[in-house]
Amino acid sequence: MNNTYDVAIIGAGISGSALFYVLTHYTDLKKVVLLEKYSEPATLSSRGNNNSQTIHAGDIETNYTFEKAKKVARSAKMLVSFALFHELQNKSIFEYQKMAIGVGDKEVEFIKKRYEEFKEIYPELEFFSKEDIKEIEPNVIKLADGSDRAENVVGSGMRKSFCAMDFCSVAHHMVEKSVFGEHQAKFNYQVKDIVKQGDGKYTLRANNQEPITASFVLVNAGAHSLLLAQNMGFGLELGCLPVAGSFFFIPGDKLRGKVYTVQNPKLPFAAIHGDPDIIAKGKNRLGPTALSMPKLERFKSGTYLDFFKTSGFGEIATTKIMWDLFSDSEIRNYILRNFLYEVPGIGKKFFIKEAQKIIPSLTLEDLTYAKGFGGIRPQVLDKQQKKLMLGEKKIKSGEGITFNMTPSPGATSCMRNALIDMLEITDYLNANVKMDIIKAELNEESLEWLVD
Ligand SMILES: Cc1cc2nc3c(=O)[nH]c(=O)nc-3n(C[C@H](O)[C@H](O)[C@H](O)COP(=O)(O)OP(=O)(O)OC[C@H]3O[C@@H](n4cnc5c(N)ncnc54)[C@H](O)[C@@H]3O)c2cc1C
């Protein structure tokens, strides 16, 4: 088959897989190719073991502002609609109760206020008193001797919600459904360089593989996106700080659903939470922790050099960002604590205090470090503003190539991001969008809200 395509997507994580599905089903593009360096989709951040398996709708994520929650809620709804349309219940998407808890008077006030404000976005959101929580999530209230914890505790959440997802299984489903006609997925294809040709098209090369030509290139390569952009001279004002997240297992009968805690607004990463694990059956998970690592892939070797190329390590701007973070004693202690959690043998002795905020009766024997679980968040550094940016980043060239960096909640936002990219690509290539299919599958009448 001729190796010239309308669109080449680099990376088959949940972002690239969603875009592959969207372009092959919701547009009239005839030739789309998905290129992945490993032998199957979603083996890095999007793998079930490596993330928190949560559809972050913004209702229990207390680090989200009202505006962010509104945006995330709609993105989450689209992904849920997609999964239900494809009948992925109990295969890739799971229903649980979920709540954010406030412990102690200050947090109780915070949850009460947040509930009043956020119920406008989530009509099904409920307020839970200490008695309600005792009934629906007893171990959040009960001490080891059967009595109730002394602190004031309240919650806000839902008794049933499609809130857990195996993003890897969804990525596999999306890719399987998208290979038809002249649409192709190529695995073991690690794009090494991208060169713009005189006719405006791009040639993509990989070792020992036929080069590919595409009129539009969308890079969804996770922590590697910035490296590919910078190789072409884009995004030089940015850096990538890889922040690993690990988990601890506890027995599966400790929690019935998701339990989130109140975020310390000073800290750059979400507070730990408890979740029933949908892959390691019969276990609950606590985490994720947050630890900066000098590599782009957590459990694979060989990406240390790529870290040094993209992090801006040693540059004045990056050093200033790190210095500012370390100068704040709360952030410094947080970084130190998260480092200690990783130390074999003693890590759980430090972690248990945080864990007992969720389950006060938890003992050291209940906790096991989840070996081989956890991923890397490619956090973006703005070297001009000398700031750590939270959330996603898109580098648009306006010349037929776009790069996405997708830290959390990138998996929840995969459909939203794919539709935004679809609008750019169809506009650039004069292709058409099939709104009737989008309406049927995603329950969206219009895409105007996606246009800035
Ligand atoms: C600890 C942790 C917990 C998280 N929890 C959640 C959560 O509960 N909910 C949520 O929504 N988000 C969560 N996230 C974030 C979420 O996992 C990511 O946003 C999401 O998986 C990103 O998907 P992606 O497809 O963009 O990137 P990735 O999954 O990293 O995929 C990138 C793909 O590109 C491929 N690739 C890279 N370079 C090349 C190349 N040169 N050529 C070809 N292919 C290439 C890689 O092999 C990979 O398959 C979490 C992240 C972490 C680390």
PDBQT file of the ligand as one rigid body, heavy atoms in Angstrom, charges set to zero:
ROOT
HETATM    1  C1  LIG A 501       0.002   8.289  38.441  1.00  0.00    +0.000 C 
HETATM    2  C2  LIG A 501      -0.938   8.827  37.411  1.00  0.00    +0.000 A 
HETATM    3  C3  LIG A 501      -2.306   8.782  37.636  1.00  0.00    +0.000 A 
HETATM    4  C4  LIG A 501      -3.179   9.290  36.675  1.00  0.00    +0.000 A 
HETATM    5  N1  LIG A 501      -4.521   9.142  36.871  1.00  0.00    +0.000 NA
HETATM    6  C5  LIG A 501      -5.386   9.579  35.930  1.00  0.00    +0.000 A 
HETATM    7  C6  LIG A 501      -6.781   9.340  36.073  1.00  0.00    +0.000 A 
HETATM    8  O1  LIG A 501      -7.217   8.688  37.012  1.00  0.00    +0.000 OA
HETATM    9  N2  LIG A 501      -7.612   9.865  35.146  1.00  0.00    +0.000 N 
HETATM   10  C7  LIG A 501      -7.151  10.584  34.068  1.00  0.00    +0.000 A 
HETATM   11  O2  LIG A 501      -7.953  11.057  33.276  1.00  0.00    +0.000 OA
HETATM   12  N3  LIG A 501      -5.829  10.778  33.893  1.00  0.00    +0.000 NA
HETATM   13  C8  LIG A 501      -4.943  10.268  34.775  1.00  0.00    +0.000 A 
HETATM   14  N4  LIG A 501      -3.600  10.412  34.583  1.00  0.00    +0.000 N 
HETATM   15  C9  LIG A 501      -3.134  11.049  33.370  1.00  0.00    +0.000 C 
HETATM   16  C10 LIG A 501      -3.287  10.102  32.179  1.00  0.00    +0.000 C 
HETATM   17  O3  LIG A 501      -2.721   8.855  32.486  1.00  0.00    +0.000 OA
HETATM   18  C11 LIG A 501      -2.619  10.708  30.956  1.00  0.00    +0.000 C 
HETATM   19  O4  LIG A 501      -3.085  12.033  30.788  1.00  0.00    +0.000 OA
HETATM   20  C12 LIG A 501      -2.951   9.933  29.686  1.00  0.00    +0.000 C 
HETATM   21  O5  LIG A 501      -2.739   8.557  29.850  1.00  0.00    +0.000 OA
HETATM   22  C13 LIG A 501      -2.113  10.475  28.538  1.00  0.00    +0.000 C 
HETATM   23  O6  LIG A 501      -2.385   9.700  27.406  1.00  0.00    +0.000 OA
HETATM   24  P1  LIG A 501      -1.559   9.926  26.087  1.00  0.00    +0.000 P 
HETATM   25  O7  LIG A 501      -2.107   9.005  25.073  1.00  0.00    +0.000 OA
HETATM   26  O8  LIG A 501      -1.550  11.372  25.757  1.00  0.00    +0.000 OA
HETATM   27  O9  LIG A 501      -0.049   9.550  26.468  1.00  0.00    +0.000 OA
HETATM   28  P2  LIG A 501       0.584   8.110  26.725  1.00  0.00    +0.000 P 
HETATM   29  O10 LIG A 501      -0.357   7.175  27.340  1.00  0.00    +0.000 OA
HETATM   30  O11 LIG A 501       1.886   8.361  27.390  1.00  0.00    +0.000 OA
HETATM   31  O12 LIG A 501       0.844   7.585  25.260  1.00  0.00    +0.000 OA
HETATM   32  C14 LIG A 501       1.837   8.126  24.422  1.00  0.00    +0.000 C 
HETATM   33  C15 LIG A 501       2.137   7.068  23.378  1.00  0.00    +0.000 C 
HETATM   34  O13 LIG A 501       3.066   7.598  22.413  1.00  0.00    +0.000 OA
HETATM   35  C16 LIG A 501       4.003   6.590  22.091  1.00  0.00    +0.000 C 
HETATM   36  N5  LIG A 501       5.200   7.229  21.568  1.00  0.00    +0.000 N 
HETATM   37  C17 LIG A 501       6.049   8.055  22.234  1.00  0.00    +0.000 A 
HETATM   38  N6  LIG A 501       7.033   8.465  21.410  1.00  0.00    +0.000 NA
HETATM   39  C18 LIG A 501       6.794   7.904  20.193  1.00  0.00    +0.000 A 
HETATM   40  C19 LIG A 501       7.451   7.946  18.932  1.00  0.00    +0.000 A 
HETATM   41  N7  LIG A 501       8.559   8.664  18.757  1.00  0.00    +0.000 N 
HETATM   42  N8  LIG A 501       6.940   7.234  17.898  1.00  0.00    +0.000 NA
HETATM   43  C20 LIG A 501       5.813   6.493  18.060  1.00  0.00    +0.000 A 
HETATM   44  N9  LIG A 501       5.151   6.405  19.229  1.00  0.00    +0.000 NA
HETATM   45  C21 LIG A 501       5.627   7.113  20.286  1.00  0.00    +0.000 A 
HETATM   46  C22 LIG A 501       4.219   5.873  23.418  1.00  0.00    +0.000 C 
HETATM   47  O14 LIG A 501       4.781   4.596  23.238  1.00  0.00    +0.000 OA
HETATM   48  C23 LIG A 501       2.806   5.833  23.971  1.00  0.00    +0.000 C 
HETATM   49  O15 LIG A 501       2.093   4.675  23.565  1.00  0.00    +0.000 OA
HETATM   50  C24 LIG A 501      -2.683   9.890  35.500  1.00  0.00    +0.000 A 
HETATM   51  C25 LIG A 501      -1.309   9.921  35.260  1.00  0.00    +0.000 A 
HETATM   52  C26 LIG A 501      -0.438   9.366  36.200  1.00  0.00    +0.000 A 
HETATM   53  C27 LIG A 501       1.023   9.350  35.902  1.00  0.00    +0.000 C 
ENDROOT
TORSDOF 0
